[in-house]
């Protein structure tokens, strides 16, 4: 059995260290970026108005800056989503985590989602990643999650992301598995990753999703380019476990 130290060492470089709390402040962003640099995580994920500050603090490091768009409600305002994305990219965001208009998708009205995804994809160029948040806790069923996954993949999303972390049900292994199967079965040619986000707090949580990715996609698939763990408090547990000698 894989020990906690090994899981933690594997998981830390995959972490999107996140602060999307209502109480977030410049001081909190400074601390977030210090922790991100110290642990060499994949990215930080912050509110749009903190992107430029995070980008300055992380300049010269490999840590990427992500932000959220159409968050958390997943509304239908395409023009606003494009404007917010363009501004975030101008502030040096490297990654856009866009909430799919999931309620419209659930109602069978996919046109707005397709148009929004296409518009945001068009402005996310030059190596900037588009991560599409499905809000799987609301989509709920494997069929709905699979359909939303395919919609995002066909729009050339770079990542599928489980959750905003603001709904009653966040990430679950069942939802992540449905998304991984959609990624695995895609034959369109461009690589698509998975970001598991919402409710991850323990080394065991990280281990569950790493094992799932290994099983569905193969043990060589996981890397920061294909797999992320989005969390605010998980880093503390991972750092503590990674310092322990392997059993």
GUNU-924250 format. One line per 8 residues: number of its first residue (from 1); for each residue x, y, z of N, C-alpha, C. Coordinates in nm, 4 decimals. Layout:
N
NUM> X:Y:Z:X:Y:Z:X:Y:Z ~ ...
REM end
This chain:
247
1> 0.0844:-0.1194:0.0000:0.0000:0.0000:0.0000:0.0884:0.1250:0.0000 ~ 0.0487:0.2272:-0.0791:0.1264:0.3499:-0.0863:0.1145:0.4270:0.0444 ~ 0.2266:0.4732:0.0975:0.2227:0.5427:0.2252:0.1924:0.6914:0.2051 ~ 0.1536:0.7571:0.3150:0.1132:0.8970:0.3077:0.2248:0.9874:0.2568 ~ 0.3493:0.9596:0.2964:0.4600:1.0443:0.2527:0.4753:1.0400:0.1010 ~ 0.4643:0.9230:0.0433:0.4762:0.9109:-0.1023:0.3619:0.9815:-0.1733 ~ 0.2406:0.9652:-0.1212:0.1250:1.0340:-0.1798:0.1458:1.1850:-0.1729 ~ 0.1898:1.2334:-0.0578:0.2064:1.3774:-0.0387:0.3121:1.4339:-0.1328
9> 0.4231:1.3646:-0.1468:0.5291:1.4134:-0.2360:0.4839:1.4151:-0.3806 ~ 0.4005:1.3215:-0.4150:0.3468:1.3185:-0.5512:0.2415:1.4270:-0.5723 ~ 0.1625:1.4538:-0.4693:0.0495:1.5452:-0.4828:0.0896:1.6925:-0.4781 ~ 0.1910:1.7290:-0.4023:0.2249:1.8707:-0.3854:0.2485:1.9442:-0.5177 ~ 0.3231:1.8873:-0.6130:0.3454:1.9587:-0.7391:0.2203:1.9690:-0.8261 ~ 0.1136:1.8975:-0.7873:-0.0110:1.8981:-0.8627:-0.1138:1.9945:-0.8042 ~ -0.0762:2.0636:-0.6973:-0.1724:2.1421:-0.6203:-0.1975:2.2791:-0.6831 ~ -0.3248:2.3140:-0.6989:-0.3654:2.4519:-0.7249:-0.4051:2.5100:-0.5900
17> -0.3149:2.5821:-0.5289:-0.3365:2.6372:-0.3955:-0.4342:2.7539:-0.4082 ~ -0.5436:2.7479:-0.3344:-0.6603:2.8313:-0.3651:-0.7041:2.9163:-0.2462 ~ -0.7392:3.0416:-0.2756:-0.8136:3.1221:-0.1797:-0.9238:3.1958:-0.2554 ~ -1.0440:3.1415:-0.2465:-1.1626:3.2030:-0.3051:-1.2649:3.2308:-0.1944 ~ -1.2125:3.2604:-0.0775:-1.2984:3.2897:0.0370:-1.3502:3.4330:0.0280 ~ -1.4633:3.4564:0.0923:-1.5184:3.5909:0.0941:-1.4315:3.6861:0.1759 ~ -1.3522:3.6316:0.2658:-1.2679:3.7141:0.3516:-1.1269:3.7322:0.2960 ~ -1.1032:3.6875:0.1746:-0.9693:3.6985:0.1159:-0.9246:3.8451:0.1136
25> -0.7935:3.8644:0.1350:-0.7379:3.9991:0.1425:-0.6000:3.9993:0.0778 ~ -0.5420:4.1168:0.0630:-0.4063:4.1254:0.0094:-0.3088:4.0482:0.0981 ~ -0.3279:4.0569:0.2281:-0.2407:3.9829:0.3206:-0.2535:3.8330:0.2979 ~ -0.3764:3.7867:0.2765:-0.3975:3.6443:0.2512:-0.3337:3.6018:0.1194 ~ -0.3409:3.6858:0.0184:-0.2782:3.6546:-0.1104:-0.1264:3.6484:-0.0955 ~ -0.0702:3.7392:-0.0183:0.0744:3.7362:0.0060:0.1154:3.6042:0.0702 ~ 0.0396:3.5594:0.1688:0.0696:3.4332:0.2366:0.0510:3.3154:0.1417 ~ -0.0542:3.3202:0.0628:-0.0806:3.2127:-0.0338:0.0370:3.1986:-0.1297
33> 0.0860:3.3104:-0.1796:0.1963:3.3053:-0.2761:0.3270:3.2623:-0.2103 ~ 0.3499:3.3011:-0.0866:0.4684:3.2517:-0.0143:0.4625:3.1000:-0.0013 ~ 0.3473:3.0489:0.0364:0.3326:2.9037:0.0506:0.3476:2.8330:-0.0841 ~ 0.2941:2.8946:-0.1882:0.3053:2.8354:-0.3221:0.4508:2.8259:-0.3654 ~ 0.5271:2.9306:-0.3397:0.6702:2.9292:-0.3749:0.7450:2.8255:-0.2915 ~ 0.7136:2.8200:-0.1630:0.7861:2.7288:-0.0738:0.7630:2.5831:-0.1103 ~ 0.6427:2.5510:-0.1560:0.6090:2.4114:-0.1853:0.6143:2.3769:-0.3328 ~ 0.6460:2.4754:-0.4182:0.6566:2.4526:-0.5627:0.5316:2.3845:-0.6182
41> 0.4157:2.4414:-0.5841:0.2895:2.3870:-0.6330:0.2721:2.4241:-0.7799 ~ 0.1684:2.3684:-0.8426:0.1463:2.3952:-0.9845:0.0980:2.5377:-1.0079 ~ 0.0045:2.5840:-0.9235:-0.0577:2.7146:-0.9466:-0.1205:2.7660:-0.8183 ~ -0.1531:2.8938:-0.8199:-0.2457:2.9499:-0.7225:-0.3732:2.9848:-0.7980 ~ -0.4859:2.9779:-0.7280:-0.6138:3.0148:-0.7875:-0.6772:3.1213:-0.6989 ~ -0.6991:3.2411:-0.7568:-0.7411:3.3572:-0.6780:-0.8546:3.4304:-0.7489 ~ -0.9214:3.5181:-0.6750:-1.0223:3.6043:-0.7345:-0.9596:3.6925:-0.8425 ~ -1.0369:3.7312:-0.9450:-0.9797:3.8116:-1.0540:-0.9091:3.9392:-1.0088
49> -0.9611:4.0076:-0.9073:-0.8996:4.1340:-0.8669:-0.7668:4.1158:-0.7932 ~ -0.7285:3.9908:-0.7667:-0.5982:3.9655:-0.7056:-0.4976:3.9048:-0.8042 ~ -0.5358:3.8908:-0.9289:-0.4470:3.8268:-1.0270:-0.3166:3.9039:-1.0421 ~ -0.3242:4.0340:-1.0611:-0.2018:4.1102:-1.0853:-0.1081:4.1038:-0.9656 ~ -0.1627:4.1059:-0.8445:-0.0793:4.0966:-0.7248:-0.0109:3.9603:-0.7183 ~ -0.0866:3.8534:-0.7416:-0.0279:3.7195:-0.7393:0.0780:3.7043:-0.8481 ~ 0.0508:3.7593:-0.9653:0.1472:3.7493:-1.0747:0.2786:3.8183:-1.0394 ~ 0.2698:3.9335:-0.9741:0.3929:4.0027:-0.9322:0.4689:3.9211:-0.8288
57> 0.3973:3.8671:-0.7329:0.4620:3.7922:-0.6255:0.5251:3.6624:-0.6743 ~ 0.4719:3.6069:-0.7815:0.5204:3.4779:-0.8325:0.6056:3.4918:-0.9576 ~ 0.6352:3.6142:-0.9971:0.7172:3.6365:-1.1163:0.8529:3.5682:-1.1004 ~ 0.8971:3.5024:-1.2060:1.0257:3.4338:-1.2032:1.0215:3.2944:-1.1460 ~ 0.9021:3.2480:-1.1083:0.8847:3.1114:-1.0579:0.8002:3.0328:-1.1582 ~ 0.8022:2.8993:-1.1496:0.7160:2.8201:-1.2383:0.5709:2.8127:-1.1926 ~ 0.5388:2.8710:-1.0776:0.4014:2.8657:-1.0264:0.3114:2.9539:-1.1128 ~ 0.2033:2.8954:-1.1627:0.1122:2.9672:-1.2502:0.0013:3.0348:-1.1700
65> -0.0589:3.1357:-1.2313:-0.1678:3.2088:-1.1671:-0.2975:3.1767:-1.2410 ~ -0.3946:3.1229:-1.1674:-0.5264:3.0930:-1.2221:-0.6291:3.1839:-1.1560 ~ -0.7375:3.2083:-1.2271:-0.8491:3.2827:-1.1696:-0.9802:3.2247:-1.2192 ~ -1.0894:3.2689:-1.1568:-1.2212:3.2132:-1.1858:-1.3070:3.3147:-1.2607 ~ -1.3854:3.2643:-1.3559:-1.4740:3.3460:-1.4373:-1.6135:3.2836:-1.4345 ~ -1.7162:3.3701:-1.4344:-1.8554:3.3225:-1.4273:-1.8780:3.2419:-1.3001 ~ -1.8144:3.2866:-1.1934:-1.8016:3.2091:-1.0691:-1.8754:3.2795:-0.9562 ~ -1.9441:3.2045:-0.8723:-1.9668:3.0596:-0.8797:-2.0979:3.0211:-0.9472
73> -2.1780:3.1216:-0.9886:-2.3159:3.0939:-1.0269:-2.3304:3.0193:-1.1591 ~ -2.2308:3.0335:-1.2485:-2.2439:2.9676:-1.3774:-2.3574:3.0248:-1.4600 ~ -2.3621:3.1594:-1.4693:-2.4697:3.2258:-1.5416:-2.4518:3.2207:-1.6925 ~ -2.5392:3.2935:-1.7618:-2.5441:3.2887:-1.9080:-2.4895:3.4146:-1.9752 ~ -2.4262:3.5041:-1.8992:-2.3818:3.6316:-1.9542:-2.2476:3.6130:-2.0254 ~ -2.2544:3.5883:-2.1542:-2.1341:3.5597:-2.2332:-2.0448:3.6831:-2.2435 ~ -2.1055:3.7983:-2.2698:-2.0268:3.9209:-2.2854:-1.9482:3.9521:-2.1589 ~ -2.0110:3.9373:-2.0436:-1.9408:3.9626:-1.9165:-1.8282:3.8635:-1.8966
81> -1.8522:3.7373:-1.9297:-1.7482:3.6362:-1.9127:-1.6271:3.6660:-2.0004 ~ -1.6515:3.7099:-2.1226:-1.5411:3.7436:-2.2136:-1.4655:3.8658:-2.1618 ~ -1.5393:3.9681:-2.1171:-1.4739:4.0882:-2.0642:-1.3880:4.0555:-1.9427 ~ -1.4417:3.9755:-1.8517:-1.3675:3.9399:-1.7311:-1.2438:3.8567:-1.7646 ~ -1.2588:3.7675:-1.8604:-1.1442:3.6852:-1.9017:-1.0353:3.7709:-1.9654 ~ -1.0750:3.8594:-2.0531:-0.9781:3.9465:-2.1203:-0.9018:4.0314:-2.0197 ~ -0.9730:4.0835:-1.9199:-0.9080:4.1642:-1.8164:-0.8123:4.0803:-1.7330 ~ -0.8528:3.9580:-1.6973:-0.7668:3.8703:-1.6172:-0.6397:3.8337:-1.6940
89> -0.6533:3.8069:-1.8216:-0.5362:3.7740:-1.9022:-0.4437:3.8949:-1.9152 ~ -0.5007:4.0136:-1.9274:-0.4192:4.1349:-1.9323:-0.3451:4.1572:-1.8013 ~ -0.4010:4.1069:-1.6919:-0.3361:4.1168:-1.5605:-0.2363:4.0036:-1.5369 ~ -0.2122:3.9224:-1.6400:-0.1125:3.8154:-1.6383:-0.1601:3.6844:-1.5768 ~ -0.2893:3.6573:-1.5851:-0.3364:3.5226:-1.5508:-0.2865:3.4235:-1.6559 ~ -0.2467:3.3068:-1.6092:-0.2027:3.2001:-1.6994:-0.3126:3.0986:-1.7267 ~ -0.4102:3.0917:-1.6374:-0.5137:2.9895:-1.6471:-0.6490:3.0493:-1.6094 ~ -0.7514:3.0122:-1.6851:-0.8876:3.0588:-1.6612:-0.9740:2.9394:-1.6215
97> -1.0327:2.9471:-1.5028:-1.1250:2.8437:-1.4545:-1.2671:2.8972:-1.4744 ~ -1.3299:2.8550:-1.5817:-1.4595:2.9063:-1.6232:-1.5717:2.8141:-1.5768 ~ -1.6706:2.8693:-1.5086:-1.7859:2.7889:-1.4690:-1.8794:2.7734:-1.5883 ~ -1.9024:2.6501:-1.6270:-1.9984:2.6188:-1.7318:-2.1373:2.6679:-1.6913 ~ -2.2178:2.7197:-1.7848:-2.3581:2.7502:-1.7513:-2.4357:2.6194:-1.7294 ~ -2.4097:2.5602:-1.6150:-2.4527:2.4218:-1.5931:-2.6038:2.4079:-1.5787 ~ -2.6701:2.5094:-1.5286:-2.8159:2.4998:-1.5181:-2.8801:2.4955:-1.6565 ~ -2.8278:2.5742:-1.7484:-2.8782:2.5704:-1.8858:-2.8521:2.4342:-1.9488
105> -2.7344:2.3802:-1.9221:-2.7007:2.2487:-1.9765:-2.7955:2.1428:-1.9203 ~ -2.8222:2.1507:-1.7909:-2.9151:2.0554:-1.7293:-3.0544:2.0641:-1.7910 ~ -3.0925:2.1847:-1.8320:-3.2246:2.2051:-1.8914:-3.2271:2.1672:-2.0393 ~ -3.1131:2.1199:-2.0902:-3.1056:2.0808:-2.2301:-3.0782:2.1961:-2.3244 ~ -3.0481:2.3144:-2.2684:-3.0211:2.4334:-2.3496:-2.8693:2.4518:-2.3594 ~ -2.8082:2.3827:-2.4530:-2.6619:2.3803:-2.4612:-2.6050:2.4914:-2.5483 ~ -2.6892:2.5637:-2.6189:-2.6394:2.6657:-2.7107:-2.5579:2.7735:-2.6416 ~ -2.6088:2.8235:-2.5283:-2.5365:2.9276:-2.4555:-2.4019:2.8773:-2.4076
113> -2.3996:2.7556:-2.3556:-2.2737:2.6983:-2.3076:-2.1732:2.6850:-2.4215 ~ -2.2173:2.6367:-2.5340:-2.1269:2.6215:-2.6487:-2.0715:2.7562:-2.6937 ~ -2.1587:2.8559:-2.6980:-2.1146:2.9886:-2.7412:-2.0165:3.0483:-2.6418 ~ -2.0461:3.0356:-2.5112:-1.9552:3.0888:-2.4107:-1.8203:3.0187:-2.4153 ~ -1.8219:2.8876:-2.4238:-1.6966:2.8127:-2.4285:-1.6132:2.8529:-2.5504 ~ -1.6772:2.8666:-2.6645:-1.6048:2.9052:-2.7859:-1.5449:3.0443:-2.7719 ~ -1.6211:3.1365:-2.7122:-1.5727:3.2732:-2.6973:-1.4542:3.2810:-2.6018 ~ -1.4616:3.2099:-2.4911:-1.3515:3.2113:-2.3942:-1.2303:3.1371:-2.4502
121> -1.2541:3.0303:-2.5227:-1.1430:2.9583:-2.5851:-1.0674:3.0500:-2.6808 ~ -1.1407:3.1336:-2.7530:-1.0771:3.2219:-2.8503:-0.9821:3.3215:-2.7851 ~ -1.0128:3.3659:-2.6625:-0.9241:3.4637:-2.5989:-0.8166:3.3986:-2.5113 ~ -0.8311:3.2711:-2.4839:-0.7281:3.1984:-2.4064:-0.6291:3.1356:-2.5042 ~ -0.5297:3.2129:-2.5437:-0.4315:3.1630:-2.6390:-0.2922:3.1813:-2.5816 ~ -0.1933:3.1498:-2.6602:-0.0557:3.1725:-2.6174:-0.0158:3.0955:-2.4940 ~ -0.0660:2.9740:-2.4800:-0.0287:2.8900:-2.3668:-0.1132:2.9097:-2.2437 ~ -0.2137:2.9971:-2.2493:-0.3048:3.0152:-2.1363:-0.4075:2.9018:-2.1373
129> -0.4254:2.8387:-2.0232:-0.5106:2.7204:-2.0141:-0.6548:2.7580:-1.9826 ~ -0.7474:2.6823:-2.0430:-0.8895:2.6950:-2.0122:-0.9340:2.5708:-1.9363 ~ -0.9746:2.5928:-1.8112:-1.0258:2.4858:-1.7267:-1.1751:2.5107:-1.7074 ~ -1.2576:2.4138:-1.7411:-1.4024:2.4310:-1.7380:-1.4597:2.3609:-1.6153 ~ -1.5237:2.4392:-1.5276:-1.5839:2.3873:-1.4050:-1.7248:2.3375:-1.4370 ~ -1.7491:2.2095:-1.4151:-1.8783:2.1506:-1.4500:-1.9821:2.1637:-1.3393 ~ -1.9398:2.1824:-1.2165:-2.0260:2.1799:-1.0967:-2.0998:2.0457:-1.0909 ~ -2.0204:1.9423:-1.0735:-2.0713:1.8058:-1.0812:-2.1703:1.7719:-0.9702
137> -2.1608:1.8406:-0.8564:-2.2557:1.8132:-0.7495:-2.3977:1.8501:-0.7867 ~ -2.4127:1.9477:-0.8765:-2.5450:1.9865:-0.9240:-2.5857:1.9022:-1.0444 ~ -2.4918:1.8762:-1.1337:-2.5224:1.7876:-1.2468:-2.5649:1.6498:-1.1968 ~ -2.4951:1.6031:-1.0953:-2.5349:1.4883:-1.0114:-2.5205:1.3509:-1.0769 ~ -2.5803:1.3270:-1.1916:-2.5817:1.1913:-1.2463:-2.4625:1.1683:-1.3391 ~ -2.4153:1.0435:-1.3484:-2.3052:1.0151:-1.4411:-2.3361:1.0554:-1.5847 ~ -2.4600:1.0369:-1.6285:-2.4951:1.0728:-1.7660:-2.4832:1.2234:-1.7887 ~ -2.5323:1.3028:-1.6927:-2.5232:1.4484:-1.7065:-2.3787:1.4955:-1.6999
145> -2.3004:1.4358:-1.6119:-2.1591:1.4724:-1.5997:-2.0836:1.4357:-1.7267 ~ -2.1113:1.3198:-1.7813:-2.0457:1.2777:-1.9054:-2.0817:1.3709:-2.0205 ~ -2.2100:1.4060:-2.0315:-2.2531:1.4945:-2.1393:-2.1862:1.6316:-2.1273 ~ -2.1794:1.6863:-2.0058:-2.1138:1.8160:-1.9854:-1.9644:1.8063:-2.0134 ~ -1.9043:1.6944:-1.9754:-1.7620:1.6734:-2.0027:-1.7351:1.6753:-2.1523 ~ -1.8167:1.6054:-2.2280:-1.7988:1.6002:-2.3735:-1.8182:1.7372:-2.4363 ~ -1.9145:1.8125:-2.3847:-1.9382:1.9475:-2.4348:-1.8139:2.0342:-2.4174 ~ -1.7538:2.0288:-2.2988:-1.6337:2.1083:-2.2715:-1.5145:2.0592:-2.3518
153> -1.4990:1.9291:-2.3632:-1.3870:1.8739:-2.4392:-1.3966:1.9138:-2.5860 ~ -1.5165:1.9051:-2.6424:-1.5355:1.9409:-2.7835:-1.5087:2.0891:-2.8087 ~ -1.5213:2.1707:-2.7034:-1.4902:2.3132:-2.7142:-1.3414:2.3411:-2.6908 ~ -1.2618:2.2366:-2.6817:-1.1154:2.2443:-2.6669:-1.0729:2.2955:-2.5299 ~ -1.1462:2.2554:-2.4276:-1.0998:2.2813:-2.2914:-0.9680:2.2086:-2.2680 ~ -0.8798:2.2720:-2.1919:-0.7531:2.2074:-2.1555:-0.7703:2.1171:-2.0338 ~ -0.8639:2.1525:-1.9467:-0.8939:2.0747:-1.8266:-1.0448:2.0724:-1.8055 ~ -1.0926:1.9637:-1.7490:-1.2235:1.9600:-1.6866:-1.2016:1.9735:-1.5367
161> -1.2874:2.0493:-1.4707:-1.2766:2.0701:-1.3266:-1.4087:2.0328:-1.2620 ~ -1.4029:1.9656:-1.1498:-1.5245:1.9125:-1.0895:-1.6178:2.0207:-1.0383 ~ -1.5669:2.1139:-0.9570:-1.6571:2.1913:-0.8724:-1.6053:2.3311:-0.8432 ~ -1.6980:2.4188:-0.8055:-1.6613:2.5503:-0.7546:-1.6190:2.5450:-0.6080 ~ -1.6609:2.4426:-0.5373:-1.6413:2.4376:-0.3928:-1.7452:2.5193:-0.3177 ~ -1.8423:2.5762:-0.3892:-1.9444:2.6601:-0.3278:-2.0821:2.5933:-0.3259 ~ -2.0928:2.4733:-0.3801:-2.2210:2.4030:-0.3822:-2.2268:2.3025:-0.2674 ~ -2.3447:2.2504:-0.2409:-2.3623:2.1586:-0.1279:-2.2813:2.0309:-0.1455
169> -2.2679:1.9848:-0.2675:-2.1876:1.8659:-0.2986:-2.0736:1.9088:-0.3886 ~ -1.9518:1.8801:-0.3479:-1.8354:1.9171:-0.4283:-1.7840:1.7943:-0.5021 ~ -1.6536:1.7770:-0.5056:-1.5960:1.6651:-0.5802:-1.6333:1.5318:-0.5163 ~ -1.6566:1.4329:-0.6006:-1.6745:1.2951:-0.5555:-1.5955:1.2034:-0.6484 ~ -1.5508:1.0885:-0.5989:-1.4817:0.9953:-0.6868:-1.5678:0.9515:-0.8045 ~ -1.6977:0.9384:-0.7832:-1.7865:0.8951:-0.8919:-1.7891:0.9978:-1.0043 ~ -1.7969:1.1259:-0.9689:-1.7951:1.2303:-1.0704:-1.6605:1.2345:-1.1416 ~ -1.5526:1.2259:-1.0653:-1.4196:1.2287:-1.1260:-1.3997:1.1111:-1.2210
177> -1.4525:0.9955:-1.1849:-1.4380:0.8799:-1.2729:-1.5126:0.9010:-1.4044 ~ -1.6331:0.9560:-1.3991:-1.7083:0.9831:-1.5219:-1.6318:1.0810:-1.6109 ~ -1.5708:1.1810:-1.5509:-1.4940:1.2788:-1.6267:-1.3692:1.2166:-1.6873 ~ -1.3017:1.1322:-1.6110:-1.1831:1.0639:-1.6626:-1.2173:0.9721:-1.7797 ~ -1.3292:0.9033:-1.7708:-1.3703:0.8174:-1.8824:-1.3989:0.9018:-2.0070 ~ -1.4601:1.0189:-1.9892:-1.4850:1.1061:-2.1037:-1.3538:1.1538:-2.1652 ~ -1.2563:1.1854:-2.0807:-1.1245:1.2267:-2.1292:-1.0559:1.1113:-2.2015 ~ -1.0595:0.9950:-2.1405:-0.9934:0.8781:-2.1991:-1.0524:0.8419:-2.3348
185> -1.1848:0.8549:-2.3467:-1.2536:0.8120:-2.4686:-1.2519:0.9171:-2.5789 ~ -1.2009:1.0355:-2.5487:-1.1984:1.1430:-2.6488:-1.0937:1.1128:-2.7542 ~ -1.1316:1.1276:-2.8793:-1.0414:1.0931:-2.9892:-1.0076:1.2149:-3.0742 ~ -1.0205:1.3346:-3.0183:-1.0023:1.4558:-3.0970:-0.8605:1.5027:-3.1137 ~ -0.7690:1.4499:-3.0377:-0.6291:1.4812:-3.0626:-0.5626:1.5755:-2.9649 ~ -0.6360:1.6640:-2.8967:-0.5673:1.7538:-2.8042:-0.5783:1.6989:-2.6619 ~ -0.4719:1.7163:-2.5818:-0.4739:1.6608:-2.4463:-0.5706:1.7355:-2.3564 ~ -0.6388:1.6614:-2.2701:-0.7332:1.7185:-2.1744:-0.6997:1.6645:-2.0357
193> -0.6936:1.7529:-1.9375:-0.6632:1.7117:-1.8016:-0.7850:1.7179:-1.7118 ~ -0.7653:1.6776:-1.5870:-0.8706:1.6798:-1.4851:-0.8215:1.7569:-1.3640 ~ -0.9058:1.8491:-1.3152:-0.8801:1.9162:-1.1884:-0.9903:1.8782:-1.0914 ~ -0.9518:1.8164:-0.9813:-1.0455:1.7783:-0.8755:-1.0431:1.8889:-0.7710 ~ -1.1589:1.9473:-0.7434:-1.1635:2.0633:-0.6552:-1.2912:2.0614:-0.5731 ~ -1.2770:2.1002:-0.4470:-1.3919:2.1088:-0.3582:-1.3941:1.9976:-0.2561 ~ -1.3631:2.0313:-0.1323:-1.3729:1.9344:-0.0235:-1.2500:1.8504:0.0009 ~ -1.1403:1.8767:-0.0685:-1.0178:1.7990:-0.0474:-0.9424:1.8568:0.0715
201> -0.9197:1.7734:0.1733:-0.8553:1.8232:0.2945:-0.7434:1.7331:0.3471 ~ -0.7459:1.6049:0.3132:-0.6524:1.5107:0.3739:-0.5638:1.4444:0.2687 ~ -0.4548:1.3865:0.3163:-0.3679:1.3087:0.2274:-0.4464:1.1935:0.1661 ~ -0.5360:1.1353:0.2453:-0.6194:1.0275:0.1936:-0.7069:1.0720:0.0777 ~ -0.7597:1.1960:0.0857:-0.8384:1.2503:-0.0251:-0.7536:1.2562:-0.1519 ~ -0.6334:1.3094:-0.1384:-0.5443:1.3176:-0.2547:-0.5141:1.1790:-0.3093 ~ -0.4867:1.0853:-0.2194:-0.4553:0.9489:-0.2608:-0.5691:0.8821:-0.3361 ~ -0.6920:0.9094:-0.2925:-0.8087:0.8514:-0.3594:-0.8136:0.8922:-0.5061
209> -0.7935:1.0205:-0.5323:-0.8056:1.0688:-0.6706:-0.6828:1.0343:-0.7546 ~ -0.5668:1.0290:-0.6926:-0.4482:0.9838:-0.7656:-0.4632:0.8376:-0.8079 ~ -0.5112:0.7550:-0.7168:-0.5311:0.6140:-0.7492:-0.6356:0.5973:-0.8590 ~ -0.7397:0.6781:-0.8550:-0.8434:0.6721:-0.9570:-0.7872:0.7103:-1.0935 ~ -0.7089:0.8167:-1.0989:-0.6478:0.8581:-1.2256:-0.5532:0.7506:-1.2781 ~ -0.4769:0.6906:-1.1896:-0.3857:0.5832:-1.2315:-0.4628:0.4661:-1.2900 ~ -0.5746:0.4327:-1.2270:-0.6524:0.3172:-1.2727:-0.7170:0.3410:-1.4086 ~ -0.7742:0.4595:-1.4269:-0.8472:0.4865:-1.5508:-0.7531:0.5250:-1.6648
217> -0.6524:0.6076:-1.6345:-0.5682:0.6650:-1.7396:-0.4313:0.5998:-1.7516 ~ -0.3924:0.5206:-1.6524:-0.2598:0.4603:-1.6532:-0.1653:0.5377:-1.5638 ~ -0.0678:0.4685:-1.5012:0.0179:0.5320:-1.4005:0.1116:0.6388:-1.4546 ~ 0.1302:0.6464:-1.5854:0.2209:0.7470:-1.6406:0.1496:0.8756:-1.6799 ~ 0.0177:0.8801:-1.6633:-0.0591:0.9939:-1.7148:-0.0517:1.1174:-1.6262 ~ -0.0509:1.0994:-1.4962:-0.0609:1.2125:-1.4036:0.0636:1.3003:-1.4087 ~ 0.0406:1.4299:-1.4302:0.1451:1.5320:-1.4224:0.0742:1.6652:-1.4033 ~ 0.1464:1.7734:-1.3716:0.0785:1.9025:-1.3580:0.0082:1.9472:-1.4864
225> 0.0476:1.8946:-1.5986:-0.0169:1.9319:-1.7258:-0.1475:1.8556:-1.7481 ~ -0.1697:1.7484:-1.6719:-0.2890:1.6668:-1.6946:-0.3753:1.6473:-1.5703 ~ -0.3232:1.6809:-1.4528:-0.3977:1.6485:-1.3308:-0.3661:1.7507:-1.2225 ~ -0.4703:1.8090:-1.1653:-0.4539:1.9062:-1.0577:-0.5468:1.8721:-0.9419 ~ -0.5074:1.9173:-0.8251:-0.5883:1.9095:-0.7044:-0.6084:2.0513:-0.6543 ~ -0.7328:2.0991:-0.6571:-0.7614:2.2343:-0.6141:-0.8083:2.2364:-0.4707 ~ -0.7375:2.3101:-0.3852:-0.7721:2.3100:-0.2429:-0.7112:2.4306:-0.1734 ~ -0.7713:2.4671:-0.0621:-0.7183:2.5766:0.0187:-0.6398:2.5261:0.1389
233> -0.6822:2.4152:0.1963:-0.6204:2.3686:0.3204:-0.5395:2.2405:0.3041 ~ -0.5423:2.1800:0.1876:-0.4748:2.0517:0.1686:-0.3230:2.0624:0.1810 ~ -0.2669:2.1776:0.1445:-0.1213:2.1921:0.1463:-0.0622:2.1601:0.2836 ~ -0.1264:2.2055:0.3900:-0.0731:2.1829:0.5246:-0.0569:2.0341:0.5518 ~ -0.1578:1.9554:0.5175:-0.1508:1.8107:0.5399:-0.0444:1.7465:0.4525 ~ -0.0336:1.7923:0.3286:0.0655:1.7338:0.2375:0.2083:1.7657:0.2815 ~ 0.2292:1.8887:0.3223:0.3648:1.9274:0.3680:0.4042:1.8450:0.4911 ~ 0.3134:1.8301:0.5861:0.3431:1.7533:0.7057:0.3740:1.6079:0.6714
241> 0.2948:1.5491:0.5831:0.3153:1.4076:0.5480:0.4399:1.3880:0.4648 ~ 0.4712:1.4825:0.3778:0.5875:1.4662:0.2904:0.7189:1.4676:0.3654 ~ 0.7182:1.5253:0.4853:0.8387:1.5289:0.5665:0.8640:1.3995:0.6420 ~ 0.7646:1.3122:0.6433:0.7796:1.1854:0.7138:0.8541:1.0842:0.6281 ~ 0.9399:1.0017:0.6876:1.0062:0.8980:0.6094:0.9048:0.7951:0.5594 ~ 0.9251:0.7442:0.4388:0.8357:0.6420:0.3858:0.8411:0.5156:0.4671 ~ 0.7247:0.4502:0.4732:0.7214:0.3256:0.5482:0.7612:0.2094:0.4608
REM end
